[in-house]
Amino acid sequence: MKVSLKIKILIFALSIILLLGSATGYFFLRRISNLIEEQIVYRLNVLSSNISLNAEDPIILEDDTYMAQLVKDIMSNRGFVYAKILDTDYKILASNELNEWGSVDSSIIFIDKSVIKKNKDVIELLKPVYLGDEKIIGFVRIASSTNEIVEAQKSAFVIIAFVTGIFFLIGIILSIVFSSLLTKQLNFLMIGLNKVSKGDLNVQVKRISNDELGVLTETFNTMVTNIREKELIKIAFTRYVSKQVAEKVFENPDTFLNKLKGERKEVSILFADIVGFTSMSEKLLPEEVVKILNTYLSSMVSAVFKHNGTLDKFIGDCVMAVFGAPIVLENSSLSAVNCAIEIQREVSALNLERKSMGLSDINIGIGINTGIAVVGNIGSKERLDYTVIGDNVNLASRLQSTANALKVPIIVSLEVIKKIEGKIDYRQLESVQLKGISSPVKIFSIILR
């Protein structure tokens, strides 16, 4: 039989009322507690208003010393547990605990007015700091211990203990029974939350009740599963783009998901191929071929990611990279050319190592073109690849083949030169006739320094 949490709480409350209703001491204790609590809240409001007014300039000027003094002044008052000053990103600018400085307090949510929170041990007040009367520039978070309430209750309890002792004893027994029923599932959830906070996304909390807490447990398990799947997607995505690009995509996933459906946009396409690798690999052991490929391809991919490019695919010993999608770059041509220059520098460094071992150099031919291409997820229902297609992609591939044939490190098209004019040194080569293009194509060589 499904028993709701609301019914459980009602039964518990009725039991307490039935047992303690005739005890005038209960009301006496509550009255004392309320009076002291009101005093604590009043003190919190006064002190938080004072620190809020005085924290305006220090927050703007990032005056850590002054903010530290404000926190110290708060903590000099009797009964205060902690005091913090935070910015609008919930970064702790000052705290009575030095190890909290600079960390983010993720336990709060945005507010535009004072908020009081109460629990067994502390009464907390969170108050916004305004610049003038409108803009919120930070928050003040202070808390006072409830020890005063506890001590007052203890004193009053001595007076009425004989009268109310029996009732409290019965109430405690009933409270233990009901609290056990209520908190067992919550304890499981707390253990699960603790594991998630430590990065364990494989946790699943056992459901032991059919009430609202049971539903909450199922919701928690579903949430963790969704987070785990999202993290797996993010990890997979970082195989194709740099971590920085991946973070930008996941900051606004809806925008980029729409782009993944397909669009025409200007991008720069880079092809980088190991010259003569096919004939070289025929003379090497398979393990040596894989080792060389991994070394040089890893170097090329690192350069692509460093310059905010997207790894489109590996084509044997060739790398295809795109600049300007999915993240729009200020100058995708310049990013692609700088990437190509860095690849050649890395290759030169690797060749020095090979030369020291008595091995021959390995050369890379790179072709770059800029133009309009179709960008998006292309493939079948079973497998999709984020890629670019179009004549401008084909031209980049042809330029890379030309670079190999002419033994030129980097060859780019006229469209690339238009974008990097005055920023990168180059020289024009003799126009070439490329496959699939009716008229000769102007080509340019990037000068390496």
C-alpha positions in Angstrom: 0.0 0.0 0.0 1.3 3.4 -1.0 1.6 5.8 2.0 2.5 9.3 1.1 5.2 11.3 2.9 2.5 13.9 3.7 0.5 11.2 5.6 3.6 10.1 7.5 4.4 13.7 8.5 0.7 14.2 9.5 0.7 11.2 11.7 4.0 12.2 13.4 2.7 15.8 14.0 -0.6 14.6 15.4 1.2 12.2 17.8 3.4 15.1 19.1 0.4 17.4 19.5 -1.5 14.7 21.3 1.4 14.0 23.7 2.5 17.5 24.3 -0.7 19.5 23.9 -1.4 19.6 27.6 2.1 20.5 28.6 2.2 24.3 29.2 6.0 24.0 29.4 6.1 23.3 25.6 4.6 26.7 24.9 7.0 28.3 27.4 10.0 26.7 25.7 8.7 27.8 22.2 8.1 31.3 23.4 11.7 31.6 24.7 13.1 30.1 21.6 11.1 32.5 19.4 12.2 35.6 21.3 15.9 34.6 21.1 15.5 33.6 17.5 14.0 37.0 16.7 16.9 38.7 18.4 19.4 36.7 16.4 17.5 37.5 13.1 17.4 41.2 14.1 21.2 41.1 14.8 21.8 39.4 11.5 19.8 42.0 9.6 21.5 44.9 11.3 25.0 43.5 10.8 24.4 42.3 7.2 22.9 45.7 6.3 26.0 47.4 7.7 28.5 45.1 5.8 26.4 45.3 2.6 26.7 49.1 2.6 30.4 49.0 3.4 31.2 46.2 0.9 30.1 48.1 -2.2 33.3 49.9 -2.9 35.7 47.1 -1.8 33.9 44.6 -4.2 34.2 47.0 -7.1 37.8 47.9 -6.3 38.6 44.3 -5.3 40.0 45.5 -2.0 40.7 42.2 -0.2 42.1 43.8 2.9 39.0 45.9 3.5 36.7 43.0 2.9 38.7 40.9 5.2 38.3 43.5 7.9 34.6 43.6 7.4 34.4 39.8 7.8 36.6 40.1 10.9 34.3 42.7 12.4 31.4 40.4 11.9 33.1 37.5 13.5 34.1 39.5 16.5 30.4 39.5 17.5 29.3 36.7 19.9 27.8 33.6 18.4 28.7 34.1 14.7 29.7 30.9 12.9 30.8 32.3 9.6 30.8 35.4 7.4 31.4 35.6 3.7 31.4 38.2 0.9 30.8 36.9 -2.6 30.6 38.3 -6.1 27.7 37.7 -8.5 29.4 34.5 -9.7 29.2 33.2 -6.1 33.0 33.4 -5.9 34.1 33.9 -2.3 36.0 37.2 -2.1 36.4 37.2 1.7 35.7 34.6 4.4 36.5 33.9 8.0 38.0 30.6 6.6 41.1 31.4 4.6 40.9 28.2 2.6 37.6 29.3 1.1 39.0 32.4 -0.5 38.7 32.3 -4.3 36.4 29.2 -4.3 32.8 29.1 -5.6 30.0 28.7 -3.2 27.6 26.6 -5.3 25.1 26.1 -2.4 23.3 29.4 -3.0 21.0 30.6 -5.8 20.6 34.1 -7.2 18.5 36.5 -5.0 17.4 40.1 -5.2 16.4 40.5 -1.6 17.4 39.2 1.9 16.8 35.6 2.6 16.8 33.9 6.0 17.6 30.2 6.3 17.2 28.3 9.6 18.3 24.9 10.7 19.2 23.2 13.9 22.7 24.6 14.3 22.6 28.0 12.7 20.4 30.8 11.4 21.8 32.2 8.1 21.1 35.4 6.3 21.9 35.9 2.6 21.8 39.6 1.4 22.6 41.1 -1.9 25.0 44.0 -2.2 23.7 46.8 -4.5 25.7 49.3 -6.6 23.5 52.3 -5.9 19.9 51.2 -5.7 19.6 48.9 -8.7 22.6 46.7 -9.8 23.5 43.7 -7.7 27.3 43.4 -7.5 27.7 40.7 -4.8 26.3 39.0 -1.8 26.9 38.9 2.0 26.4 35.5 3.7 26.5 35.4 7.5 25.3 32.9 10.1 24.9 32.9 13.8 24.8 29.9 16.1 21.6 28.8 17.8 23.4 28.0 21.0 21.6 30.8 22.7 18.3 29.1 22.0 19.6 25.8 23.1 20.9 27.2 26.4 17.7 29.0 27.2 15.7 25.8 26.5 18.0 23.9 28.8 17.4 26.3 31.6 13.6 26.3 31.1 13.6 22.5 30.8 15.0 22.1 34.3 11.9 24.0 35.7 9.3 22.0 33.9 11.2 18.7 33.4 9.1 16.8 36.1 5.8 17.8 34.4 6.8 17.2 30.8 9.5 14.5 31.2 7.1 11.5 30.7 5.5 13.2 27.6 8.9 13.9 26.1 10.0 10.4 26.6 7.0 9.0 24.8 7.4 11.6 22.1 11.1 10.7 21.6 10.2 7.1 21.2 7.5 7.9 18.6 9.9 10.4 16.9 12.6 7.7 16.6 10.1 5.3 15.0 8.8 7.9 12.5 12.1 9.5 11.8 13.6 6.1 10.9 10.8 5.6 8.4 11.3 9.0 7.0 15.1 9.3 6.9 16.1 5.8 5.7 15.5 6.7 2.0 16.9 10.1 2.6 20.1 8.6 4.0 20.5 6.5 0.8 20.0 9.7 -1.3 22.6 11.6 0.7 25.1 8.8 0.2 24.3 8.9 -3.5 24.7 12.7 -3.7 28.0 12.5 -1.9 29.3 10.0 -4.4 28.1 12.2 -7.3 29.8 15.2 -5.7 33.1 13.2 -5.8 32.6 12.5 -9.5 31.1 9.0 -9.4 28.4 9.1 -12.1 27.8 5.3 -12.0 25.9 5.5 -8.7 22.2 4.3 -8.5 20.3 4.7 -5.3 18.1 1.8 -4.1 14.4 2.6 -3.9 12.9 1.3 -0.7 9.6 3.2 -0.5 6.7 4.0 -2.8 6.0 7.5 -1.5 7.3 10.9 -2.7 10.8 10.0 -1.5 10.7 6.9 -3.7 9.7 9.0 -6.7 12.5 11.5 -5.8 15.0 8.6 -5.7 13.9 7.4 -9.2 14.2 11.0 -10.4 17.7 11.2 -8.9 18.8 8.0 -10.6 17.4 9.3 -14.0 19.2 12.6 -13.5 22.6 10.9 -12.8 22.1 8.7 -15.9 21.5 11.7 -18.0 24.5 13.5 -16.6 26.7 10.5 -17.2 25.5 10.2 -20.8 26.2 14.0 -21.3 29.7 13.6 -19.9 30.3 10.6 -22.3 29.2 12.8 -25.2 31.4 15.6 -24.1 34.4 13.2 -23.8 33.7 11.8 -27.2 33.4 15.4 -28.7 36.8 16.3 -27.3 38.3 13.7 -29.6 37.4 16.0 -32.5 37.9 19.5 -31.1 40.0 21.1 -28.3 38.7 21.1 -24.8 38.1 24.9 -25.0 36.0 24.5 -28.1 34.0 21.6 -26.5 33.3 23.7 -23.4 31.9 26.6 -25.6 29.7 24.1 -27.5 28.3 22.7 -24.3 27.7 26.1 -22.8 25.0 26.7 -25.4 24.2 23.2 -26.8 20.9 24.1 -28.5 22.5 26.6 -30.8 25.2 24.2 -31.9 22.8 21.2 -32.2 20.8 23.3 -34.7 24.1 24.0 -36.6 24.9 20.3 -36.7 21.8 19.7 -38.8 23.6 21.4 -41.8 24.4 24.9 -43.0 26.4 26.7 -45.6 29.2 28.8 -44.2 32.7 30.0 -44.9 35.3 27.8 -43.5 39.0 27.0 -44.0 39.9 23.4 -44.8 43.4 22.0 -44.2 44.7 18.7 -45.5 48.1 17.5 -44.1 49.7 14.3 -45.6 52.9 12.5 -44.9 54.8 12.6 -48.2 55.6 9.2 -49.7 54.3 7.3 -46.7 52.7 4.5 -48.7 56.0 3.4 -50.3 57.9 4.0 -47.0 55.4 1.8 -45.1 56.0 -1.1 -47.4 59.6 -1.3 -46.2 58.7 -1.2 -42.5 57.3 -3.6 -39.9 53.6 -3.0 -39.1 54.5 -1.9 -35.6 56.9 0.7 -36.9 54.3 2.0 -39.3 51.8 2.4 -36.5 54.4 4.1 -34.3 55.4 6.7 -36.9 51.7 7.4 -37.8 50.7 7.9 -34.2 53.7 10.2 -33.5 53.2 12.5 -36.5 49.4 12.4 -36.5 49.3 13.2 -32.7 51.6 16.2 -33.4 49.3 17.4 -36.2 46.1 17.0 -34.2 47.6 18.9 -31.2 48.4 21.8 -33.5 44.8 21.7 -34.9 43.3 21.9 -31.4 45.7 24.6 -30.3 44.5 26.9 -33.1 40.8 26.1 -32.4 40.3 23.8 -35.4 38.1 20.8 -35.6 39.5 17.4 -36.5 37.3 16.2 -39.4 38.8 12.8 -40.1 42.0 10.8 -40.6 42.4 9.5 -44.2 45.1 7.0 -43.9 48.2 9.1 -43.2 46.4 12.3 -43.9 44.7 14.7 -41.5 41.7 16.7 -42.5 40.8 19.7 -40.3 38.3 22.5 -40.5 38.6 26.0 -39.1 35.5 28.1 -38.5 33.0 25.3 -37.6 31.3 24.6 -35.3 32.9 27.6 -33.5 33.1 30.8 -35.6 36.6 32.2 -35.7 37.6 35.8 -36.3 39.9 34.7 -39.2 39.7 31.0 -40.0 42.3 31.3 -42.8 44.9 32.8 -40.4 44.2 30.1 -37.8 44.6 27.4 -40.5 47.8 28.9 -41.8 49.3 29.3 -38.3 48.3 25.7 -37.6 50.1 24.6 -40.7 53.2 26.5 -39.8 53.2 24.9 -36.3 52.8 21.5 -37.8 55.9 22.0 -40.0 57.8 23.2 -37.0 56.8 20.2 -35.0 57.8 17.9 -37.9 61.2 19.6 -38.1 61.7 18.9 -34.3 60.7 15.3 -34.8 63.0 14.9 -37.8 65.9 16.1 -35.6 65.2 13.2 -33.3 65.0 10.8 -36.2 68.3 12.1 -37.6 70.0 11.6 -34.2 68.9 7.9 -34.5 70.2 7.6 -38.0 66.8 7.7 -39.6 65.6 9.6 -42.7 63.4 12.7 -42.5 59.7 12.5 -42.9 58.0 15.4 -44.7 54.5 16.7 -44.5 52.7 18.4 -47.4 49.8 20.7 -46.5 47.1 22.3 -48.6 44.7 25.0 -47.4 41.6 26.6 -49.0 39.0 29.0 -47.7 35.4 29.2 -49.1 31.8 28.3 -48.7 31.1 24.6 -47.8 28.2 22.5 -46.4 28.9 21.8 -42.7 26.9 19.4 -40.6 26.3 15.8 -39.5 26.4 13.7 -42.6 25.9 9.9 -42.9 23.2 7.4 -42.1 20.9 6.7 -39.1 23.5 4.2 -37.8 26.5 6.5 -38.1 26.9 10.3 -38.5 30.0 12.2 -38.9 30.4 16.0 -38.4 32.2 17.0 -41.6 32.3 19.5 -44.5 31.7 18.8 -48.2 31.8 20.9 -51.4 34.1 22.1 -54.2 36.2 24.1 -51.8 36.9 21.0 -49.8 38.0 19.2 -52.9 40.2 22.2 -53.9 42.0 22.0 -50.5 42.7 18.3 -51.1 44.1 19.0 -54.5 46.3 21.7 -53.1 47.7 19.2 -50.6 48.5 16.8 -53.4 50.2 19.6 -55.3 52.3 20.4 -52.2 53.5 16.8 -52.2 54.2 16.8 -55.9 56.1 20.1 -55.8 57.8 19.3 -52.5 56.5 22.5 -51.0 55.6 22.5 -47.3 52.5 24.6 -47.4 50.4 25.6 -50.4 47.3 27.8 -50.1 44.7 29.2 -52.5 44.1 32.8 -53.5 41.1 33.0 -51.1 43.4 32.2 -48.2 45.9 34.9 -49.3 43.2 37.5 -49.3 42.5 36.8 -45.7 46.1 36.7 -44.4 47.6 39.5 -46.6 50.1 41.5 -44.5 50.1 39.0 -41.7 52.0 36.0 -43.1 54.9 35.9 -45.6 54.2 34.1 -48.8 55.3 33.8 -52.5 53.2 33.1 -55.5 54.0 29.9 -57.5 53.2 29.2 -61.1 49.5 28.5 -61.6 48.6 24.8 -61.9 45.9 22.9 -63.7 44.0 20.8 -61.1 41.7 17.8 -61.6 38.1 18.8 -61.9 38.8 22.5 -62.4 38.6 23.9 -65.9 41.0 26.9 -65.6 44.4 27.1 -64.0 44.5 27.8 -60.3 46.7 30.4 -58.6 48.7 28.9 -55.8 50.9 30.3 -53.1 53.6 28.9 -50.9 53.8 30.0 -47.2 57.3 31.0 -46.3 58.5 29.4 -43.1 60.8 31.4 -40.8 
